[in-house]
Amino acid sequence: MGTKFRLSIMMFLEFFIWGAWYVTVANYMGQLGMSKYVYWAFTVGPIGAIVSPFFLGMVADRFFPTERVLGVMHMLGGIAMFCAPFVVSSPVAFIGMLLLHMLCYQPTIGLVNTLAFHHIRSQEKEFPLIRAFGTIGWIVAGVLVSGLLAADTTAIPLHIAGAAGVLMGLYSFTLPHTPPPAAGRKTSFREIAGIDAISRLSSRSFNIFILSSLLICIPLAAYYSYAQMFVAHAGFAKPGFSLSFGQMSEAVFIVLLPFFFRFLKVKWTLFVGMLAWVLRYVLFALGAPDAVVWMIYGGILLHGICYDFFFVTGQIYVDKKASADIRGQAQGFIVLVTYGVGMLIGAQVTGWIFNATVTETGAAALPQWQSFWWIPAGFAAAVLVLFGLLFRDDSGSPAQKKGARS
């Protein structure tokens, strides 16, 4: 019980750090007159997600104990985040600090999972409860910086995130010793990137799944980058706190997911997840001109379905498709495609669209927000149709398929 408690605190701090600044930084930059650079603040995360697997595979997993790497990375990332508000006179320097933070932070997401799995007996029974504290940490961060402190347009959230990063770094050195999982093992670029694993899994439906996952993450980036600015312009006094209801919805639907999955199976669970993204943007677009509160909150509360039904089900699909020897590589490839490449393209594209369409602030911007939200809604709808028409569930395990053929 002591170990599980310590791992739960680790997860809480891990995602508290991210939640503390991610839901307020756009409005903070807007207050500083840097609205046209907001999309760069949400590009640094995908860059970190692309670099992260190679750092983990070539350095962290082979040479150093996990808890020590976790501690050093968090302390460096925390210092960078704490210093970011001191260089806001230069957008390049400010974004550079955020990039340095995310280059340090993104690998730790994989490291905390590695450390947790090493010290529990049942991944299926014990890990979900431990991981739930990460979602709680994100929610608490949003409630603190926005709900209690009302600091959405100040540097306070970044200072809190930086201080929490240093605290997490120090705490990491107290975690149970976890030797490098791949010590002494040779590896390659193709293995770390998951290319070898994906070539073994290649089939028409699996390739459609990969393509759809990449494409759907392009419009998805619009929510992560600009929802906080949208709800601020709509008159919500505490935008970050309002968005935290999305994480609360996520916590509910992760519990309900097994029930829905039993009836919908892989294809239709993924389909419903993609459909929820379309509905979210439609609600935002319809509610934007008059700042219709229930429509905006409806779009926020759809986050649980959007995230759990698509991302979590996608991980389950890959796990069912892959044999045990390539599951880690395959899961890493999906993260690289979605959180890395897809979100990177999405952040850049939606940044260009935002700068071209939303030129006003406050209530005057609401009609422009309607035009903005229709674009990701249409793109997500096109991906939904592509997926619905072409994807067929072929998620039986290799052993099951072999038995079926015999």
N, C-alpha and C positions, 0 to 999 in steps of 0.2 A: 504493500500500500504506500510506503514511503517513496519508492521509486516512481510509481504512477503519479503521485502527487507532484513530485519534482518535475516530471515530464510534462504534466498539465500546466504548471507554472511557466515552463519553457515555451509551450505553445501559445499561452496567453500573451507573454511578452513579445514573442515573434510577430504576431499579427497586430498587436497593439501598436507597434512601431509604424507599420504600414498604414493602418487606419487613422493614425493621429494626424498625418499630413496629407494623405491622398485625397481626402474628401473636402479639403479646404484650400489647397494650393492654387486652384484656378481663380477663385474669388480674391485671394491674396494678391495674385499677379495682376488681376484686373484693377484692384485698388491702387497698385503701383504704376498703372498705365502700360502694363505688359500683356494685354489681352491677346494681341496678335502672336505672341510667343507661347501661349498656353499649351498648344499641341506638342511643343518640344518637351514640356514637363512630363507628358505622358508617352513620349517616345523613348525616354531613358530606360523605363522599365523593360520594354521589349528588347532593347539592346542588351540589357543585363541578362534577360532570359536566353538570348542567343549565345552569349559568351559563357554563361553559367555551366552548361553541361561539359564543356571542354576543360574548364577550371576544375570541376569536380572529378572528371574522369582521369585527367592527366596529372593532377597535383593532390587534391584533398583526399581522394579515395585511395591513394597509393603510398603516401609518404608520412602523413601526420595523423595523430589521434583526432577523431571528429570533434570532440569537445574543445580542443585547443584551436582548431581552425575556426570553429564557430565563434569562439571568444574573440580572436584577433579580428575577424571580418566584421563583427558587430561593433567593436570599438572603433575601428577605422571608419566604418559607415556612419556611426553615430556622431563622430567628430565632424565629418563632412556635412551632415545634415544640420548640426548645431551652428556651423559657420555660414551656411547658405544665406541667411537673412542679412549678414554683414556685407555682402557683395551685390546687393540688389541694384546698385547704380549701374551695373553692367549685366544686361540679360545673358550674355555669353558666359560670364563668370558664374552667375546664378544657376543657369542650366548645367554648367560644368560641375558644380558642386552636387546637384541632384544626380547627375550621371555617375559621379564617383561613388555617391551613396548607394545607388542601385547596382553598380558593378560589385560592390561589397555585399549588398543585401540579398540579391537574387540567389546566389549559391547557397545561402543559409536555409532557404526553403527546403531544398533537397537534403541538406545536412541534418535539420531537425527531424525529418522523417527517418533518415538513416539511423540516427541515434535512438529514436523511439523504438523502431522495429528491433534493434539489437537488444533491447532490455525488456521486452514483453514476450509473453509466451504465445498468445493468440492474436494475430494481426486482425482477424475478422471481428473478434469480440472486444478487444481492448483498445485498439487504435482509434476507432470512431469516437469513443468517449474522450480520449486524450485530444484528438484533433478538434473536437467541438469547442474546447477552451480557446482555440485560435479564433474561431468565429466570435466567441464571447469577448475576446480581447479587442477585436476590431470594433464591435458594438460599443464597448465601454469607452474606447478612444473617441469615437464619434460623439457619444453622449457628453464626455468630458470637455473636449475642445469646442464643441458647438453648442450643445444643450446647456451646459453649466457655465462655461466661460464666455460663450458667444464671441469666440475669437476667430471667426471665419475669415476675416479680412486683415488679420494681424500676423505677426511672425511667431506668436506663441505656439501654435501647433508644431511648427518646425523645430522650435527649441525643445518642446516636450518629446517629439520623436527622437531628436538627437540625444537627449538625456536618457530616454528609455533604451536607445541603442547601446550606449555606454554601460548602462545597468545590465542589460542583457549580456553584453560581452563579459562583464565581471562574473555574472551568475553562471555563464557557460563553463567557466573553469571549475565550478563546484559540481558539475554534472558527473554522473558515473563514467568511468574511463571506457572509451569506445575506440578500439584499435582501428586503423585504416582497413576498410573491408576488402580492398584489392591490393594489399601489400605484396610486392614481389611479382605481380602479374603484369605481363605485357599487354598493351592495348594499342588501338589504332584510331585514326580519325573516323574511318567508316563505322567502326564499332561504337564509338562514343556518340556520333551523330545519329546512329540508329539505321544507317543506310542498309547494312547487311540484314538486319532484322526485317525491315520493311520489304526488301526484295524477296524474302522468304514468304511473307504474308500476302504478297501482291495477288489480287483478284479484282474482277470488275467492281464488285460492291465495296471492297475495302478501299480501292482507289477512289471511288466516288465519295466514300466517307472522308478520306484525307482531303480531297479537293473541297468538299463542302465545309469541312472544319476550317480550312484556310480562308475560304471566301466569306463565311459567316462572321469571322472575326474582324473583317474590315468594317462593316457597319456597327459591330459591337463596340468598337473603340469610341464611337460618338457618345455613348452613354458615359463611359468611364471618364472621358475628357471634358465633357461639357454639361452634364446633368446638373452639377452644382451651380454653374453659372446660370443655367436656365431657371432653376427654382429660385435663385436670388432675384433675377429679373422679374419673376412672377410674384414677388412680394413676400416670399417665405423668410421670416426673420432669422432662422437658424438653419441654413441649407444643409450643412453637414449632418446635423441631428436628424433632419427630415430624411436624408438618404440612408441613415442607419436603419430605418425600417426595412430597407431592402435586405440587409444582413439578418435582421430578425426573421424575415420571411424565409431566407435561405436556411436558417437553423430549423425552422418548422418543416420545410419540404425535404430536407435531408433525412428526416425521420420517416416521412410519409413515402419517400421514393420507393422502398422495397414493395410497398402495397401496390403502387401504380405500375411498377415494373413487372409485377406478376401477371398483369392483364394486358399491358401495352407491349411488352417485350422490347427488344432493342430498337427496332425501326420507329415505332410509333411514339416511344418515349423521347427519342431524339427529335422526331418530327414536332411533338408538342413543345419541346424546349425551344426549337427554332421559331415555331409559331408565336410563342410568348414574346420573343424579341420583336417580331412584326407588330403584334398588338401593343406592346409598350410604346413603340415609336408612333403608332397611329393615335394612341391616347394622348401622347405628348403634343402631337401636331394639332389634333382637334381641340385640345384644352388650352393651347398656347395663347390665341388672340385675346381671350377673356380671362385667362389665368384660372381656369376651372379647377378648383382644388381637388375634387374627388377623382378627376381624370389624371391629374399629375400624381397624386398618391397611388392611384391604381397602377400607373406605369412603374412606380417605384416598388410597390409590393409584388409585382410580377418577377422581381429579381430572383426570388427563390426558385421558381419554375425555370426561368431563363438559365440560371447557373447550374442547378442540380440536375435538371432533366437533360441538359446538353453536355456539360463538361464531365460530370460524374458518370453519366451513362456512357459517354464516349470512352472513358477510362475502363469501365466494365467491359465494353465491347472489345477493346484491344486486349484486355486480360483474357477474355474467353477465346479470342482468336489465336493468341500466341502460345507457344509451348513454353515451359518453365525456363528454358535456357536463354530465351530472347525477350522475356516480358519486360525486364528493366530497360533494355535498349528501345523496345517499341514504345513504352510509355514516355521515355525521354524524347523520342522523335515527335510524338503528339504534342508535348509541351513546346518543343522547338517550333513546330508548325503553327500552333495556335497563339500561345502567349508571346512567342517570339516574332516570327515572320508575319503572321496575320495581323497581330496588334500593331506591329511596326508600320506596316502599310496603312492600316486603318487610321492610326494617329496622324500620319502625314496627310492622308487624303481628307479626313474630316477637318483637319486644321485648315487646309486650303479652302474647303467648302465654307467653314465658319467665317473665315476672314473675308470671303466674297459675299456672304449673305447677311450676317449679323453685324451691322455697322453702328447700331444705336445701343443705348444702355437703358436699364429699367423698363418701365411699361412701354416705352416707345419701341423697344426691340421685340416685343411679343409677336407681332405679325411676321417679323423676319424669322423668329424662331419656328413658326409654323412651316415656312418654306424649308428651313434647315432640316427639321425632323422628317419631312416627307421623303427626303433623299435616302437616308439609311433604311426607312421603312420599305421603300420600293426595292432597294438592293437586297435586303434580307428576304423579302417575299420571292424574289427571283431565285435565290439560293434554295429556299424552301421548296419551290416547285421542282427544281433540278433534283434535289435529294429525294423528294417523294416519288418522282417518276422513275428514277434510275436505281435507287438503292434496294437491295434485297438482303435480308438478314441471313448471313452465313457464319454465325458466330459460334458454332459448335467447336469444341476443343479438337486439336489434332487427333487425340486418341478416340474421341467420339466419332469423328469423321471416318477414321480408319475402320472402326467397328461397323459403321453403317455401310461402308463399301463392301465389307466382307460378308 
